[in-house]
């Protein structure tokens, strides 16, 4: 069944095939980030935010929890590499993909290196599976020959050819993010926030999420807060707009949908806005993007960090400043609500 699905995928264009494979790898990576990040955040809540620097001087339950979370977190890049290769070449790609992800961390190529390594393994394994081999060797190909040869070939290419430029790129990006001034930080965060609220879980928001999740995997947690906090503003903002606009601008169905949006905002589900988006796309998008941009920009300026990439209100206590997170969430929501309540046309009476 997996092989049939893979043949159907390969009928697509190369770009679509690569995109689907990368998205598969990222979808498998997300639980690793969430689990590892949340466990580390719980440990920081119990033992102090700097518990990572005190690992050798303390011996507490918080230390053990932090160690468990860190152990899971270390599989972030290997997971995205392994499952990107798996999406392309099935089970024989998993072991070489894990090796490329681990190597990416060793040579400081990070999330990008893991993705490149996973894609490289996928194509090499797909090529090797087409080799004409005697029937006597067909049984050992997927468990011995393919993993060994693919790991060696891709590892050498990664180390000697593509690893250095990727590491230089990652270092340059890290230095760039660290050197941003206040204005530039706001613009960067505002761009993340606006993209997250542009299509309510569509490709634009997913592109912004992929970038911030990649930065999170490399240890940059501030863009993650800009992503999640701004994404939570749109549903709550629309719910606020229905309260401000009242019966003159919103019918009974809108107000019922607003109740769902209010609850779904708390768990970071933007799709609650879609019923409003379908009926009034331009005004909804403009209002939500402005509110999201305000929140995203302020998250970056205030250096609000979130180790968890998803979870909504359940992970707010694990951010670097929970009260600030709630305040910026409410601020962006109010901006969205006021703007949309003003822009929305009154209901036509028949």
Steps between C-alpha positions, in 0.01 A plus 500: 500500500782743589672421170181567304459835673860587428458424128197726491699778667783466251256565215487858625752762399839497667417815693175357635672174591773681694246727670284206610805315631624801696156562650483135603836527673393818679170345611693217666744750653231715666415251781872473581530878530179530700582215738861601556420871526213453745702268725790747507258782575344302788848442642574872475176580683603262779870574525550845351541625146878443505481137608676396179814684611481344847470137395827396664438687825148383580340159548124543511184377329510810283847398380375154404201642312728745320734215407208299359374798302847573366542138397180517296590845365829366363299284257340804334734526200551122464120462496445747218785349298392139555133550420567722200708212363227255603236699310715476188646149518305305764663309791853464352534878526440522876841384630710711258266793571558469875874498432479816286294677765750413772789601276326830426502578871865400532621731222264784603277501191187477714147467365594593143778243496256236622256578221772497235637173639154341500436600138843377398443164668157471340634537149799273557282223647246535218785461252644197680161327513505495119828306485468163325621249757485118515208351688740365762592859597156659483424407861808672643482814284255697719651394834872493421616636167272802456531642856877450507579639155248787520628605842862494386443682171266766637711545813815567297316745274349674801830529684731597216276684251165638615558520875737797501282742299190400698686555829616840375144590403364393838769696685425808289127465573563464872726806502240692300222419745720587797602834345150626416420835656163578657341624179622205297382256765154650486487477120616137510245405764226697326566312177466168685180615670342633181581181309353285775171690474489527120325174411410328829705184476559523125829495307609851603459424869664161456800665333544734797452209740761292319758779532433559869490127576838467330640785711349335808677176414826696494434655840338835406177512701396866459363465142296205631313727740438747217350217296276347766391816679408679175325189369280501809389860444289444187222276644474702821506827305210392279306394810562845651381663177166319520455635853586856396302494176192349658186393315528781247808345340495132601216251479420211734719257304797737526457530875482122539816462293662767716446283808693220332770746390539620858568147624716396206714811536606371841640182345662673201263381226466774239254308281220639720523820293423323170118543518553877525778493242276337240224758544719812518855412390664839446389669821568190711849450358596866537376519859663174606834579333524839673427351842738211440774735381472714815526195725778333301710815490467564873585136578833547320572842653433377854701178442207283606614138459291185463674160489174331394384547140136410573261464789333839552406580859638168621859607428470868597643427850809360329584820310763738630230749612146353521331830594663676208385223265141537620520878474629497142244235403218718634649816347520357149153350537354836602669671205350241264159520667474879492618526140267230371202633697563839335554364148213249501194622313163486676271210416256582223142474621254337264 
